[in-house]
Amino acid sequence: MSIRLVALLWLLLCAHPAFGRDTGTDHSVIVDRYVQHFVVEPDGSYLLTVEQVKTLAAHEAVRDHAQYYIGYNQSLDAVVAIDAHTEKADGRRLAVQPHQIRDQQESASVEAPMFQDTRLKIIVFPDVQPGDRVAVRYVLRRHTPLFPGQFEDLSSARFHPHRDYRLIYDMPPGMTLYADAAGFAPQPDASPPGRRRYQWRYVDGENARIELDSVSYLDYGKRLAVSTFPDYAAFARAYHARAAAKALPNTNIAALAASVTRGIADPQARAVALSNWVRRNIRYVGVYLGPGGVVPHEASSVLINRYGDCKDHAALLEALLRASGIEATAGLVNNGDAYRLPEVPTLGVLNHAIVYIPALQLFLDPTAESVAGGFLPPALLGKPVLLSNSGAFAMTPSWQPSRSRTSTRFDILADGSSRFKVTRTSSGASAEPYRRVVRATPQAERERFVERMLQGLGQQGAGVFEPGDTDGASDDYTLSFSGSSGAFAHFPGPVGLATTYNFWGGLGDAVSGFIQEPERRQDFVCPAIDAEDELQFRLPPRARVLALPRPLAVEDGNFAYRSRYARRGNTVSVTRRLQFRHTQATCSPDDYRRMRPALERIMRDLRTQVVIEKS
């Protein structure tokens, strides 16, 4: 099914796609027929006809497939015809009546602060039972193209058996359609008079389960990208032609730039200060009115209104930088889990705008509230970025400085109860995300957090959450919580004390995130790690240590892991340090097979216990 039709918002810049985490081919639904037919005009407008017939082979399919959604933009599109029905197992046809077709705003628009024209036609099929067929045919006219004189589309089938799935594009003779097909086979087709027809058929087959943390299915699966842009440079020129004039400074922007950067001589520090001002003072609001999906608003109006989408943030930051004597350009990038671009350009993958400063080789995302200026959100690391002013590509860094340190201390009392304190310090790219989450968390929820931590220990008790300096903007952020618990150690007799406690993203969480799958067949996201955990047990009087784990050192080219176990007086200390680096933001199945032995050794070490006994 066309991604354009499933969720039109996905194809607008600044949307946040989430390709479904399917579990493999779903045989509860059989797609008997799916035909998507575009008739494109020289100006880029088109008439789209979609036909679909599905058999709901199992009861569980009824809930999700007894309705059909048509996404459209009411400023760009008109839905000119809809015909739908339920076909019962005995052959009867129950037509969908006008009152069974509802029109409403796209749910993403309702739940987010957006001003945009994306809407849904919701077709509700009558009396749907397992074994029935549901059929729909509709016609949509795109009267205002996003890129004048151009056309692009991206399609991928859902994970169901398909008996007949075809994509047809009727083009004017002067418009060449470039394609990148994987799992779609070109089909010979006679062209109508005065037209040039392209057709592809989906190659049906079983779909593998999408593995945890794998890259986008679009990176390796079956998809068809088509475009009249011959290359990404042409795509960049089309974007830049209308966006560049929106990023010019005026007197208000120049005055703001001077105020924000006063006393800052270093160009990179000035750029970061300006990016921080934009991300802190300009609200993210999707403004998808008409062609607003690909054209930013004037930087001056964004400053006055104090809101905008990613393109608007980028335009304002470009203008501020230019007023400060720093040349920059907008860059188009994927803001999801796609790391590869199709051979032909499409908005289905390039869905986010950021800013690049060539002289500093610095990327800035002024919409990223949770990441301090100079850093990028994790989803943008290791990605190709299309630079709008040149049509060239640049790569975002595959990792950036980020470190966590967790210090945990248990004072074990004579009756086996304990007092504890956990201190977590985040540095670099991870500092601001933790600070922002804690700042946004109500006090009552913070207290419940401590309760959940105690429950994770299998204990009951009470605690206090200390949020630290949530209003600061230093390179480090420290939070802590402390409390007391009941029967932490069951005396008398030998007691095994776990040496790993995963409090809100500790070292153990980082390792277990790597080893979620027993084996991998798909590339997966493997972020850099720099984590240190320190654990102390202060033992009660007359307690002795029966067993300490052996220290471990693991070096495998990507992982550097060290653990140490020691007793000094009545205190047992456990210290661990893990660093992981890879040349890319993603790892391959071969990488995983090579790393797996080292991961298993580390996991065994994390599961060790300190055995004590108290007389």
Secondary structure as UniProt FT lines:
FT   HELIX           3..6
FT   HELIX           8..11
FT   TURN            13..14
FT   TURN            27..28
FT   STRAND          29..40
FT   TURN            42..43
FT   STRAND          46..56
FT   HELIX           60..65
FT   STRAND          67..73
FT   TURN            74..76
FT   STRAND          77..87
FT   TURN            89..90
FT   STRAND          93..95
FT   HELIX           98..100
FT   STRAND          101..105
FT   HELIX           107..111
FT   TURN            112..113
FT   STRAND          114..116
FT   STRAND          118..124
FT   TURN            130..131
FT   STRAND          133..142
FT   TURN            148..149
FT   STRAND          152..155
FT   STRAND          165..171
FT   TURN            173..174
FT   STRAND          178..182
FT   STRAND          184..186
FT   TURN            193..194
FT   STRAND          196..202
FT   TURN            212..213
FT   HELIX           217..220
FT   STRAND          223..227
FT   HELIX           232..243
FT   HELIX           244..247
FT   HELIX           251..260
FT   TURN            261..263
FT   HELIX           267..281
FT   STRAND          283..284
FT   STRAND          286..288
FT   HELIX           290..293
FT   HELIX           299..305
FT   STRAND          307..308
FT   HELIX           310..323
FT   TURN            324..325
FT   STRAND          329..333
FT   TURN            347..349
FT   STRAND          352..357
FT   HELIX           358..360
FT   STRAND          362..364
FT   TURN            366..367
FT   TURN            369..370
FT   TURN            373..374
FT   HELIX           378..380
FT   TURN            381..382
FT   STRAND          384..387
FT   TURN            388..390
FT   STRAND          393..395
FT   STRAND          402..412
FT   TURN            414..415
FT   STRAND          418..428
FT   TURN            429..430
FT   HELIX           431..439
FT   HELIX           443..456
FT   TURN            457..458
FT   STRAND          461..466
FT   TURN            470..471
FT   STRAND          476..485
FT   STRAND          493..498
FT   HELIX           507..514
FT   STRAND          524..525
FT   STRAND          529..538
FT   TURN            541..542
FT   STRAND          543..547
FT   STRAND          552..555
FT   STRAND          559..568
FT   TURN            569..570
FT   STRAND          571..580
FT   STRAND          586..587
FT   HELIX           589..606
FT   STRAND          609..614
//
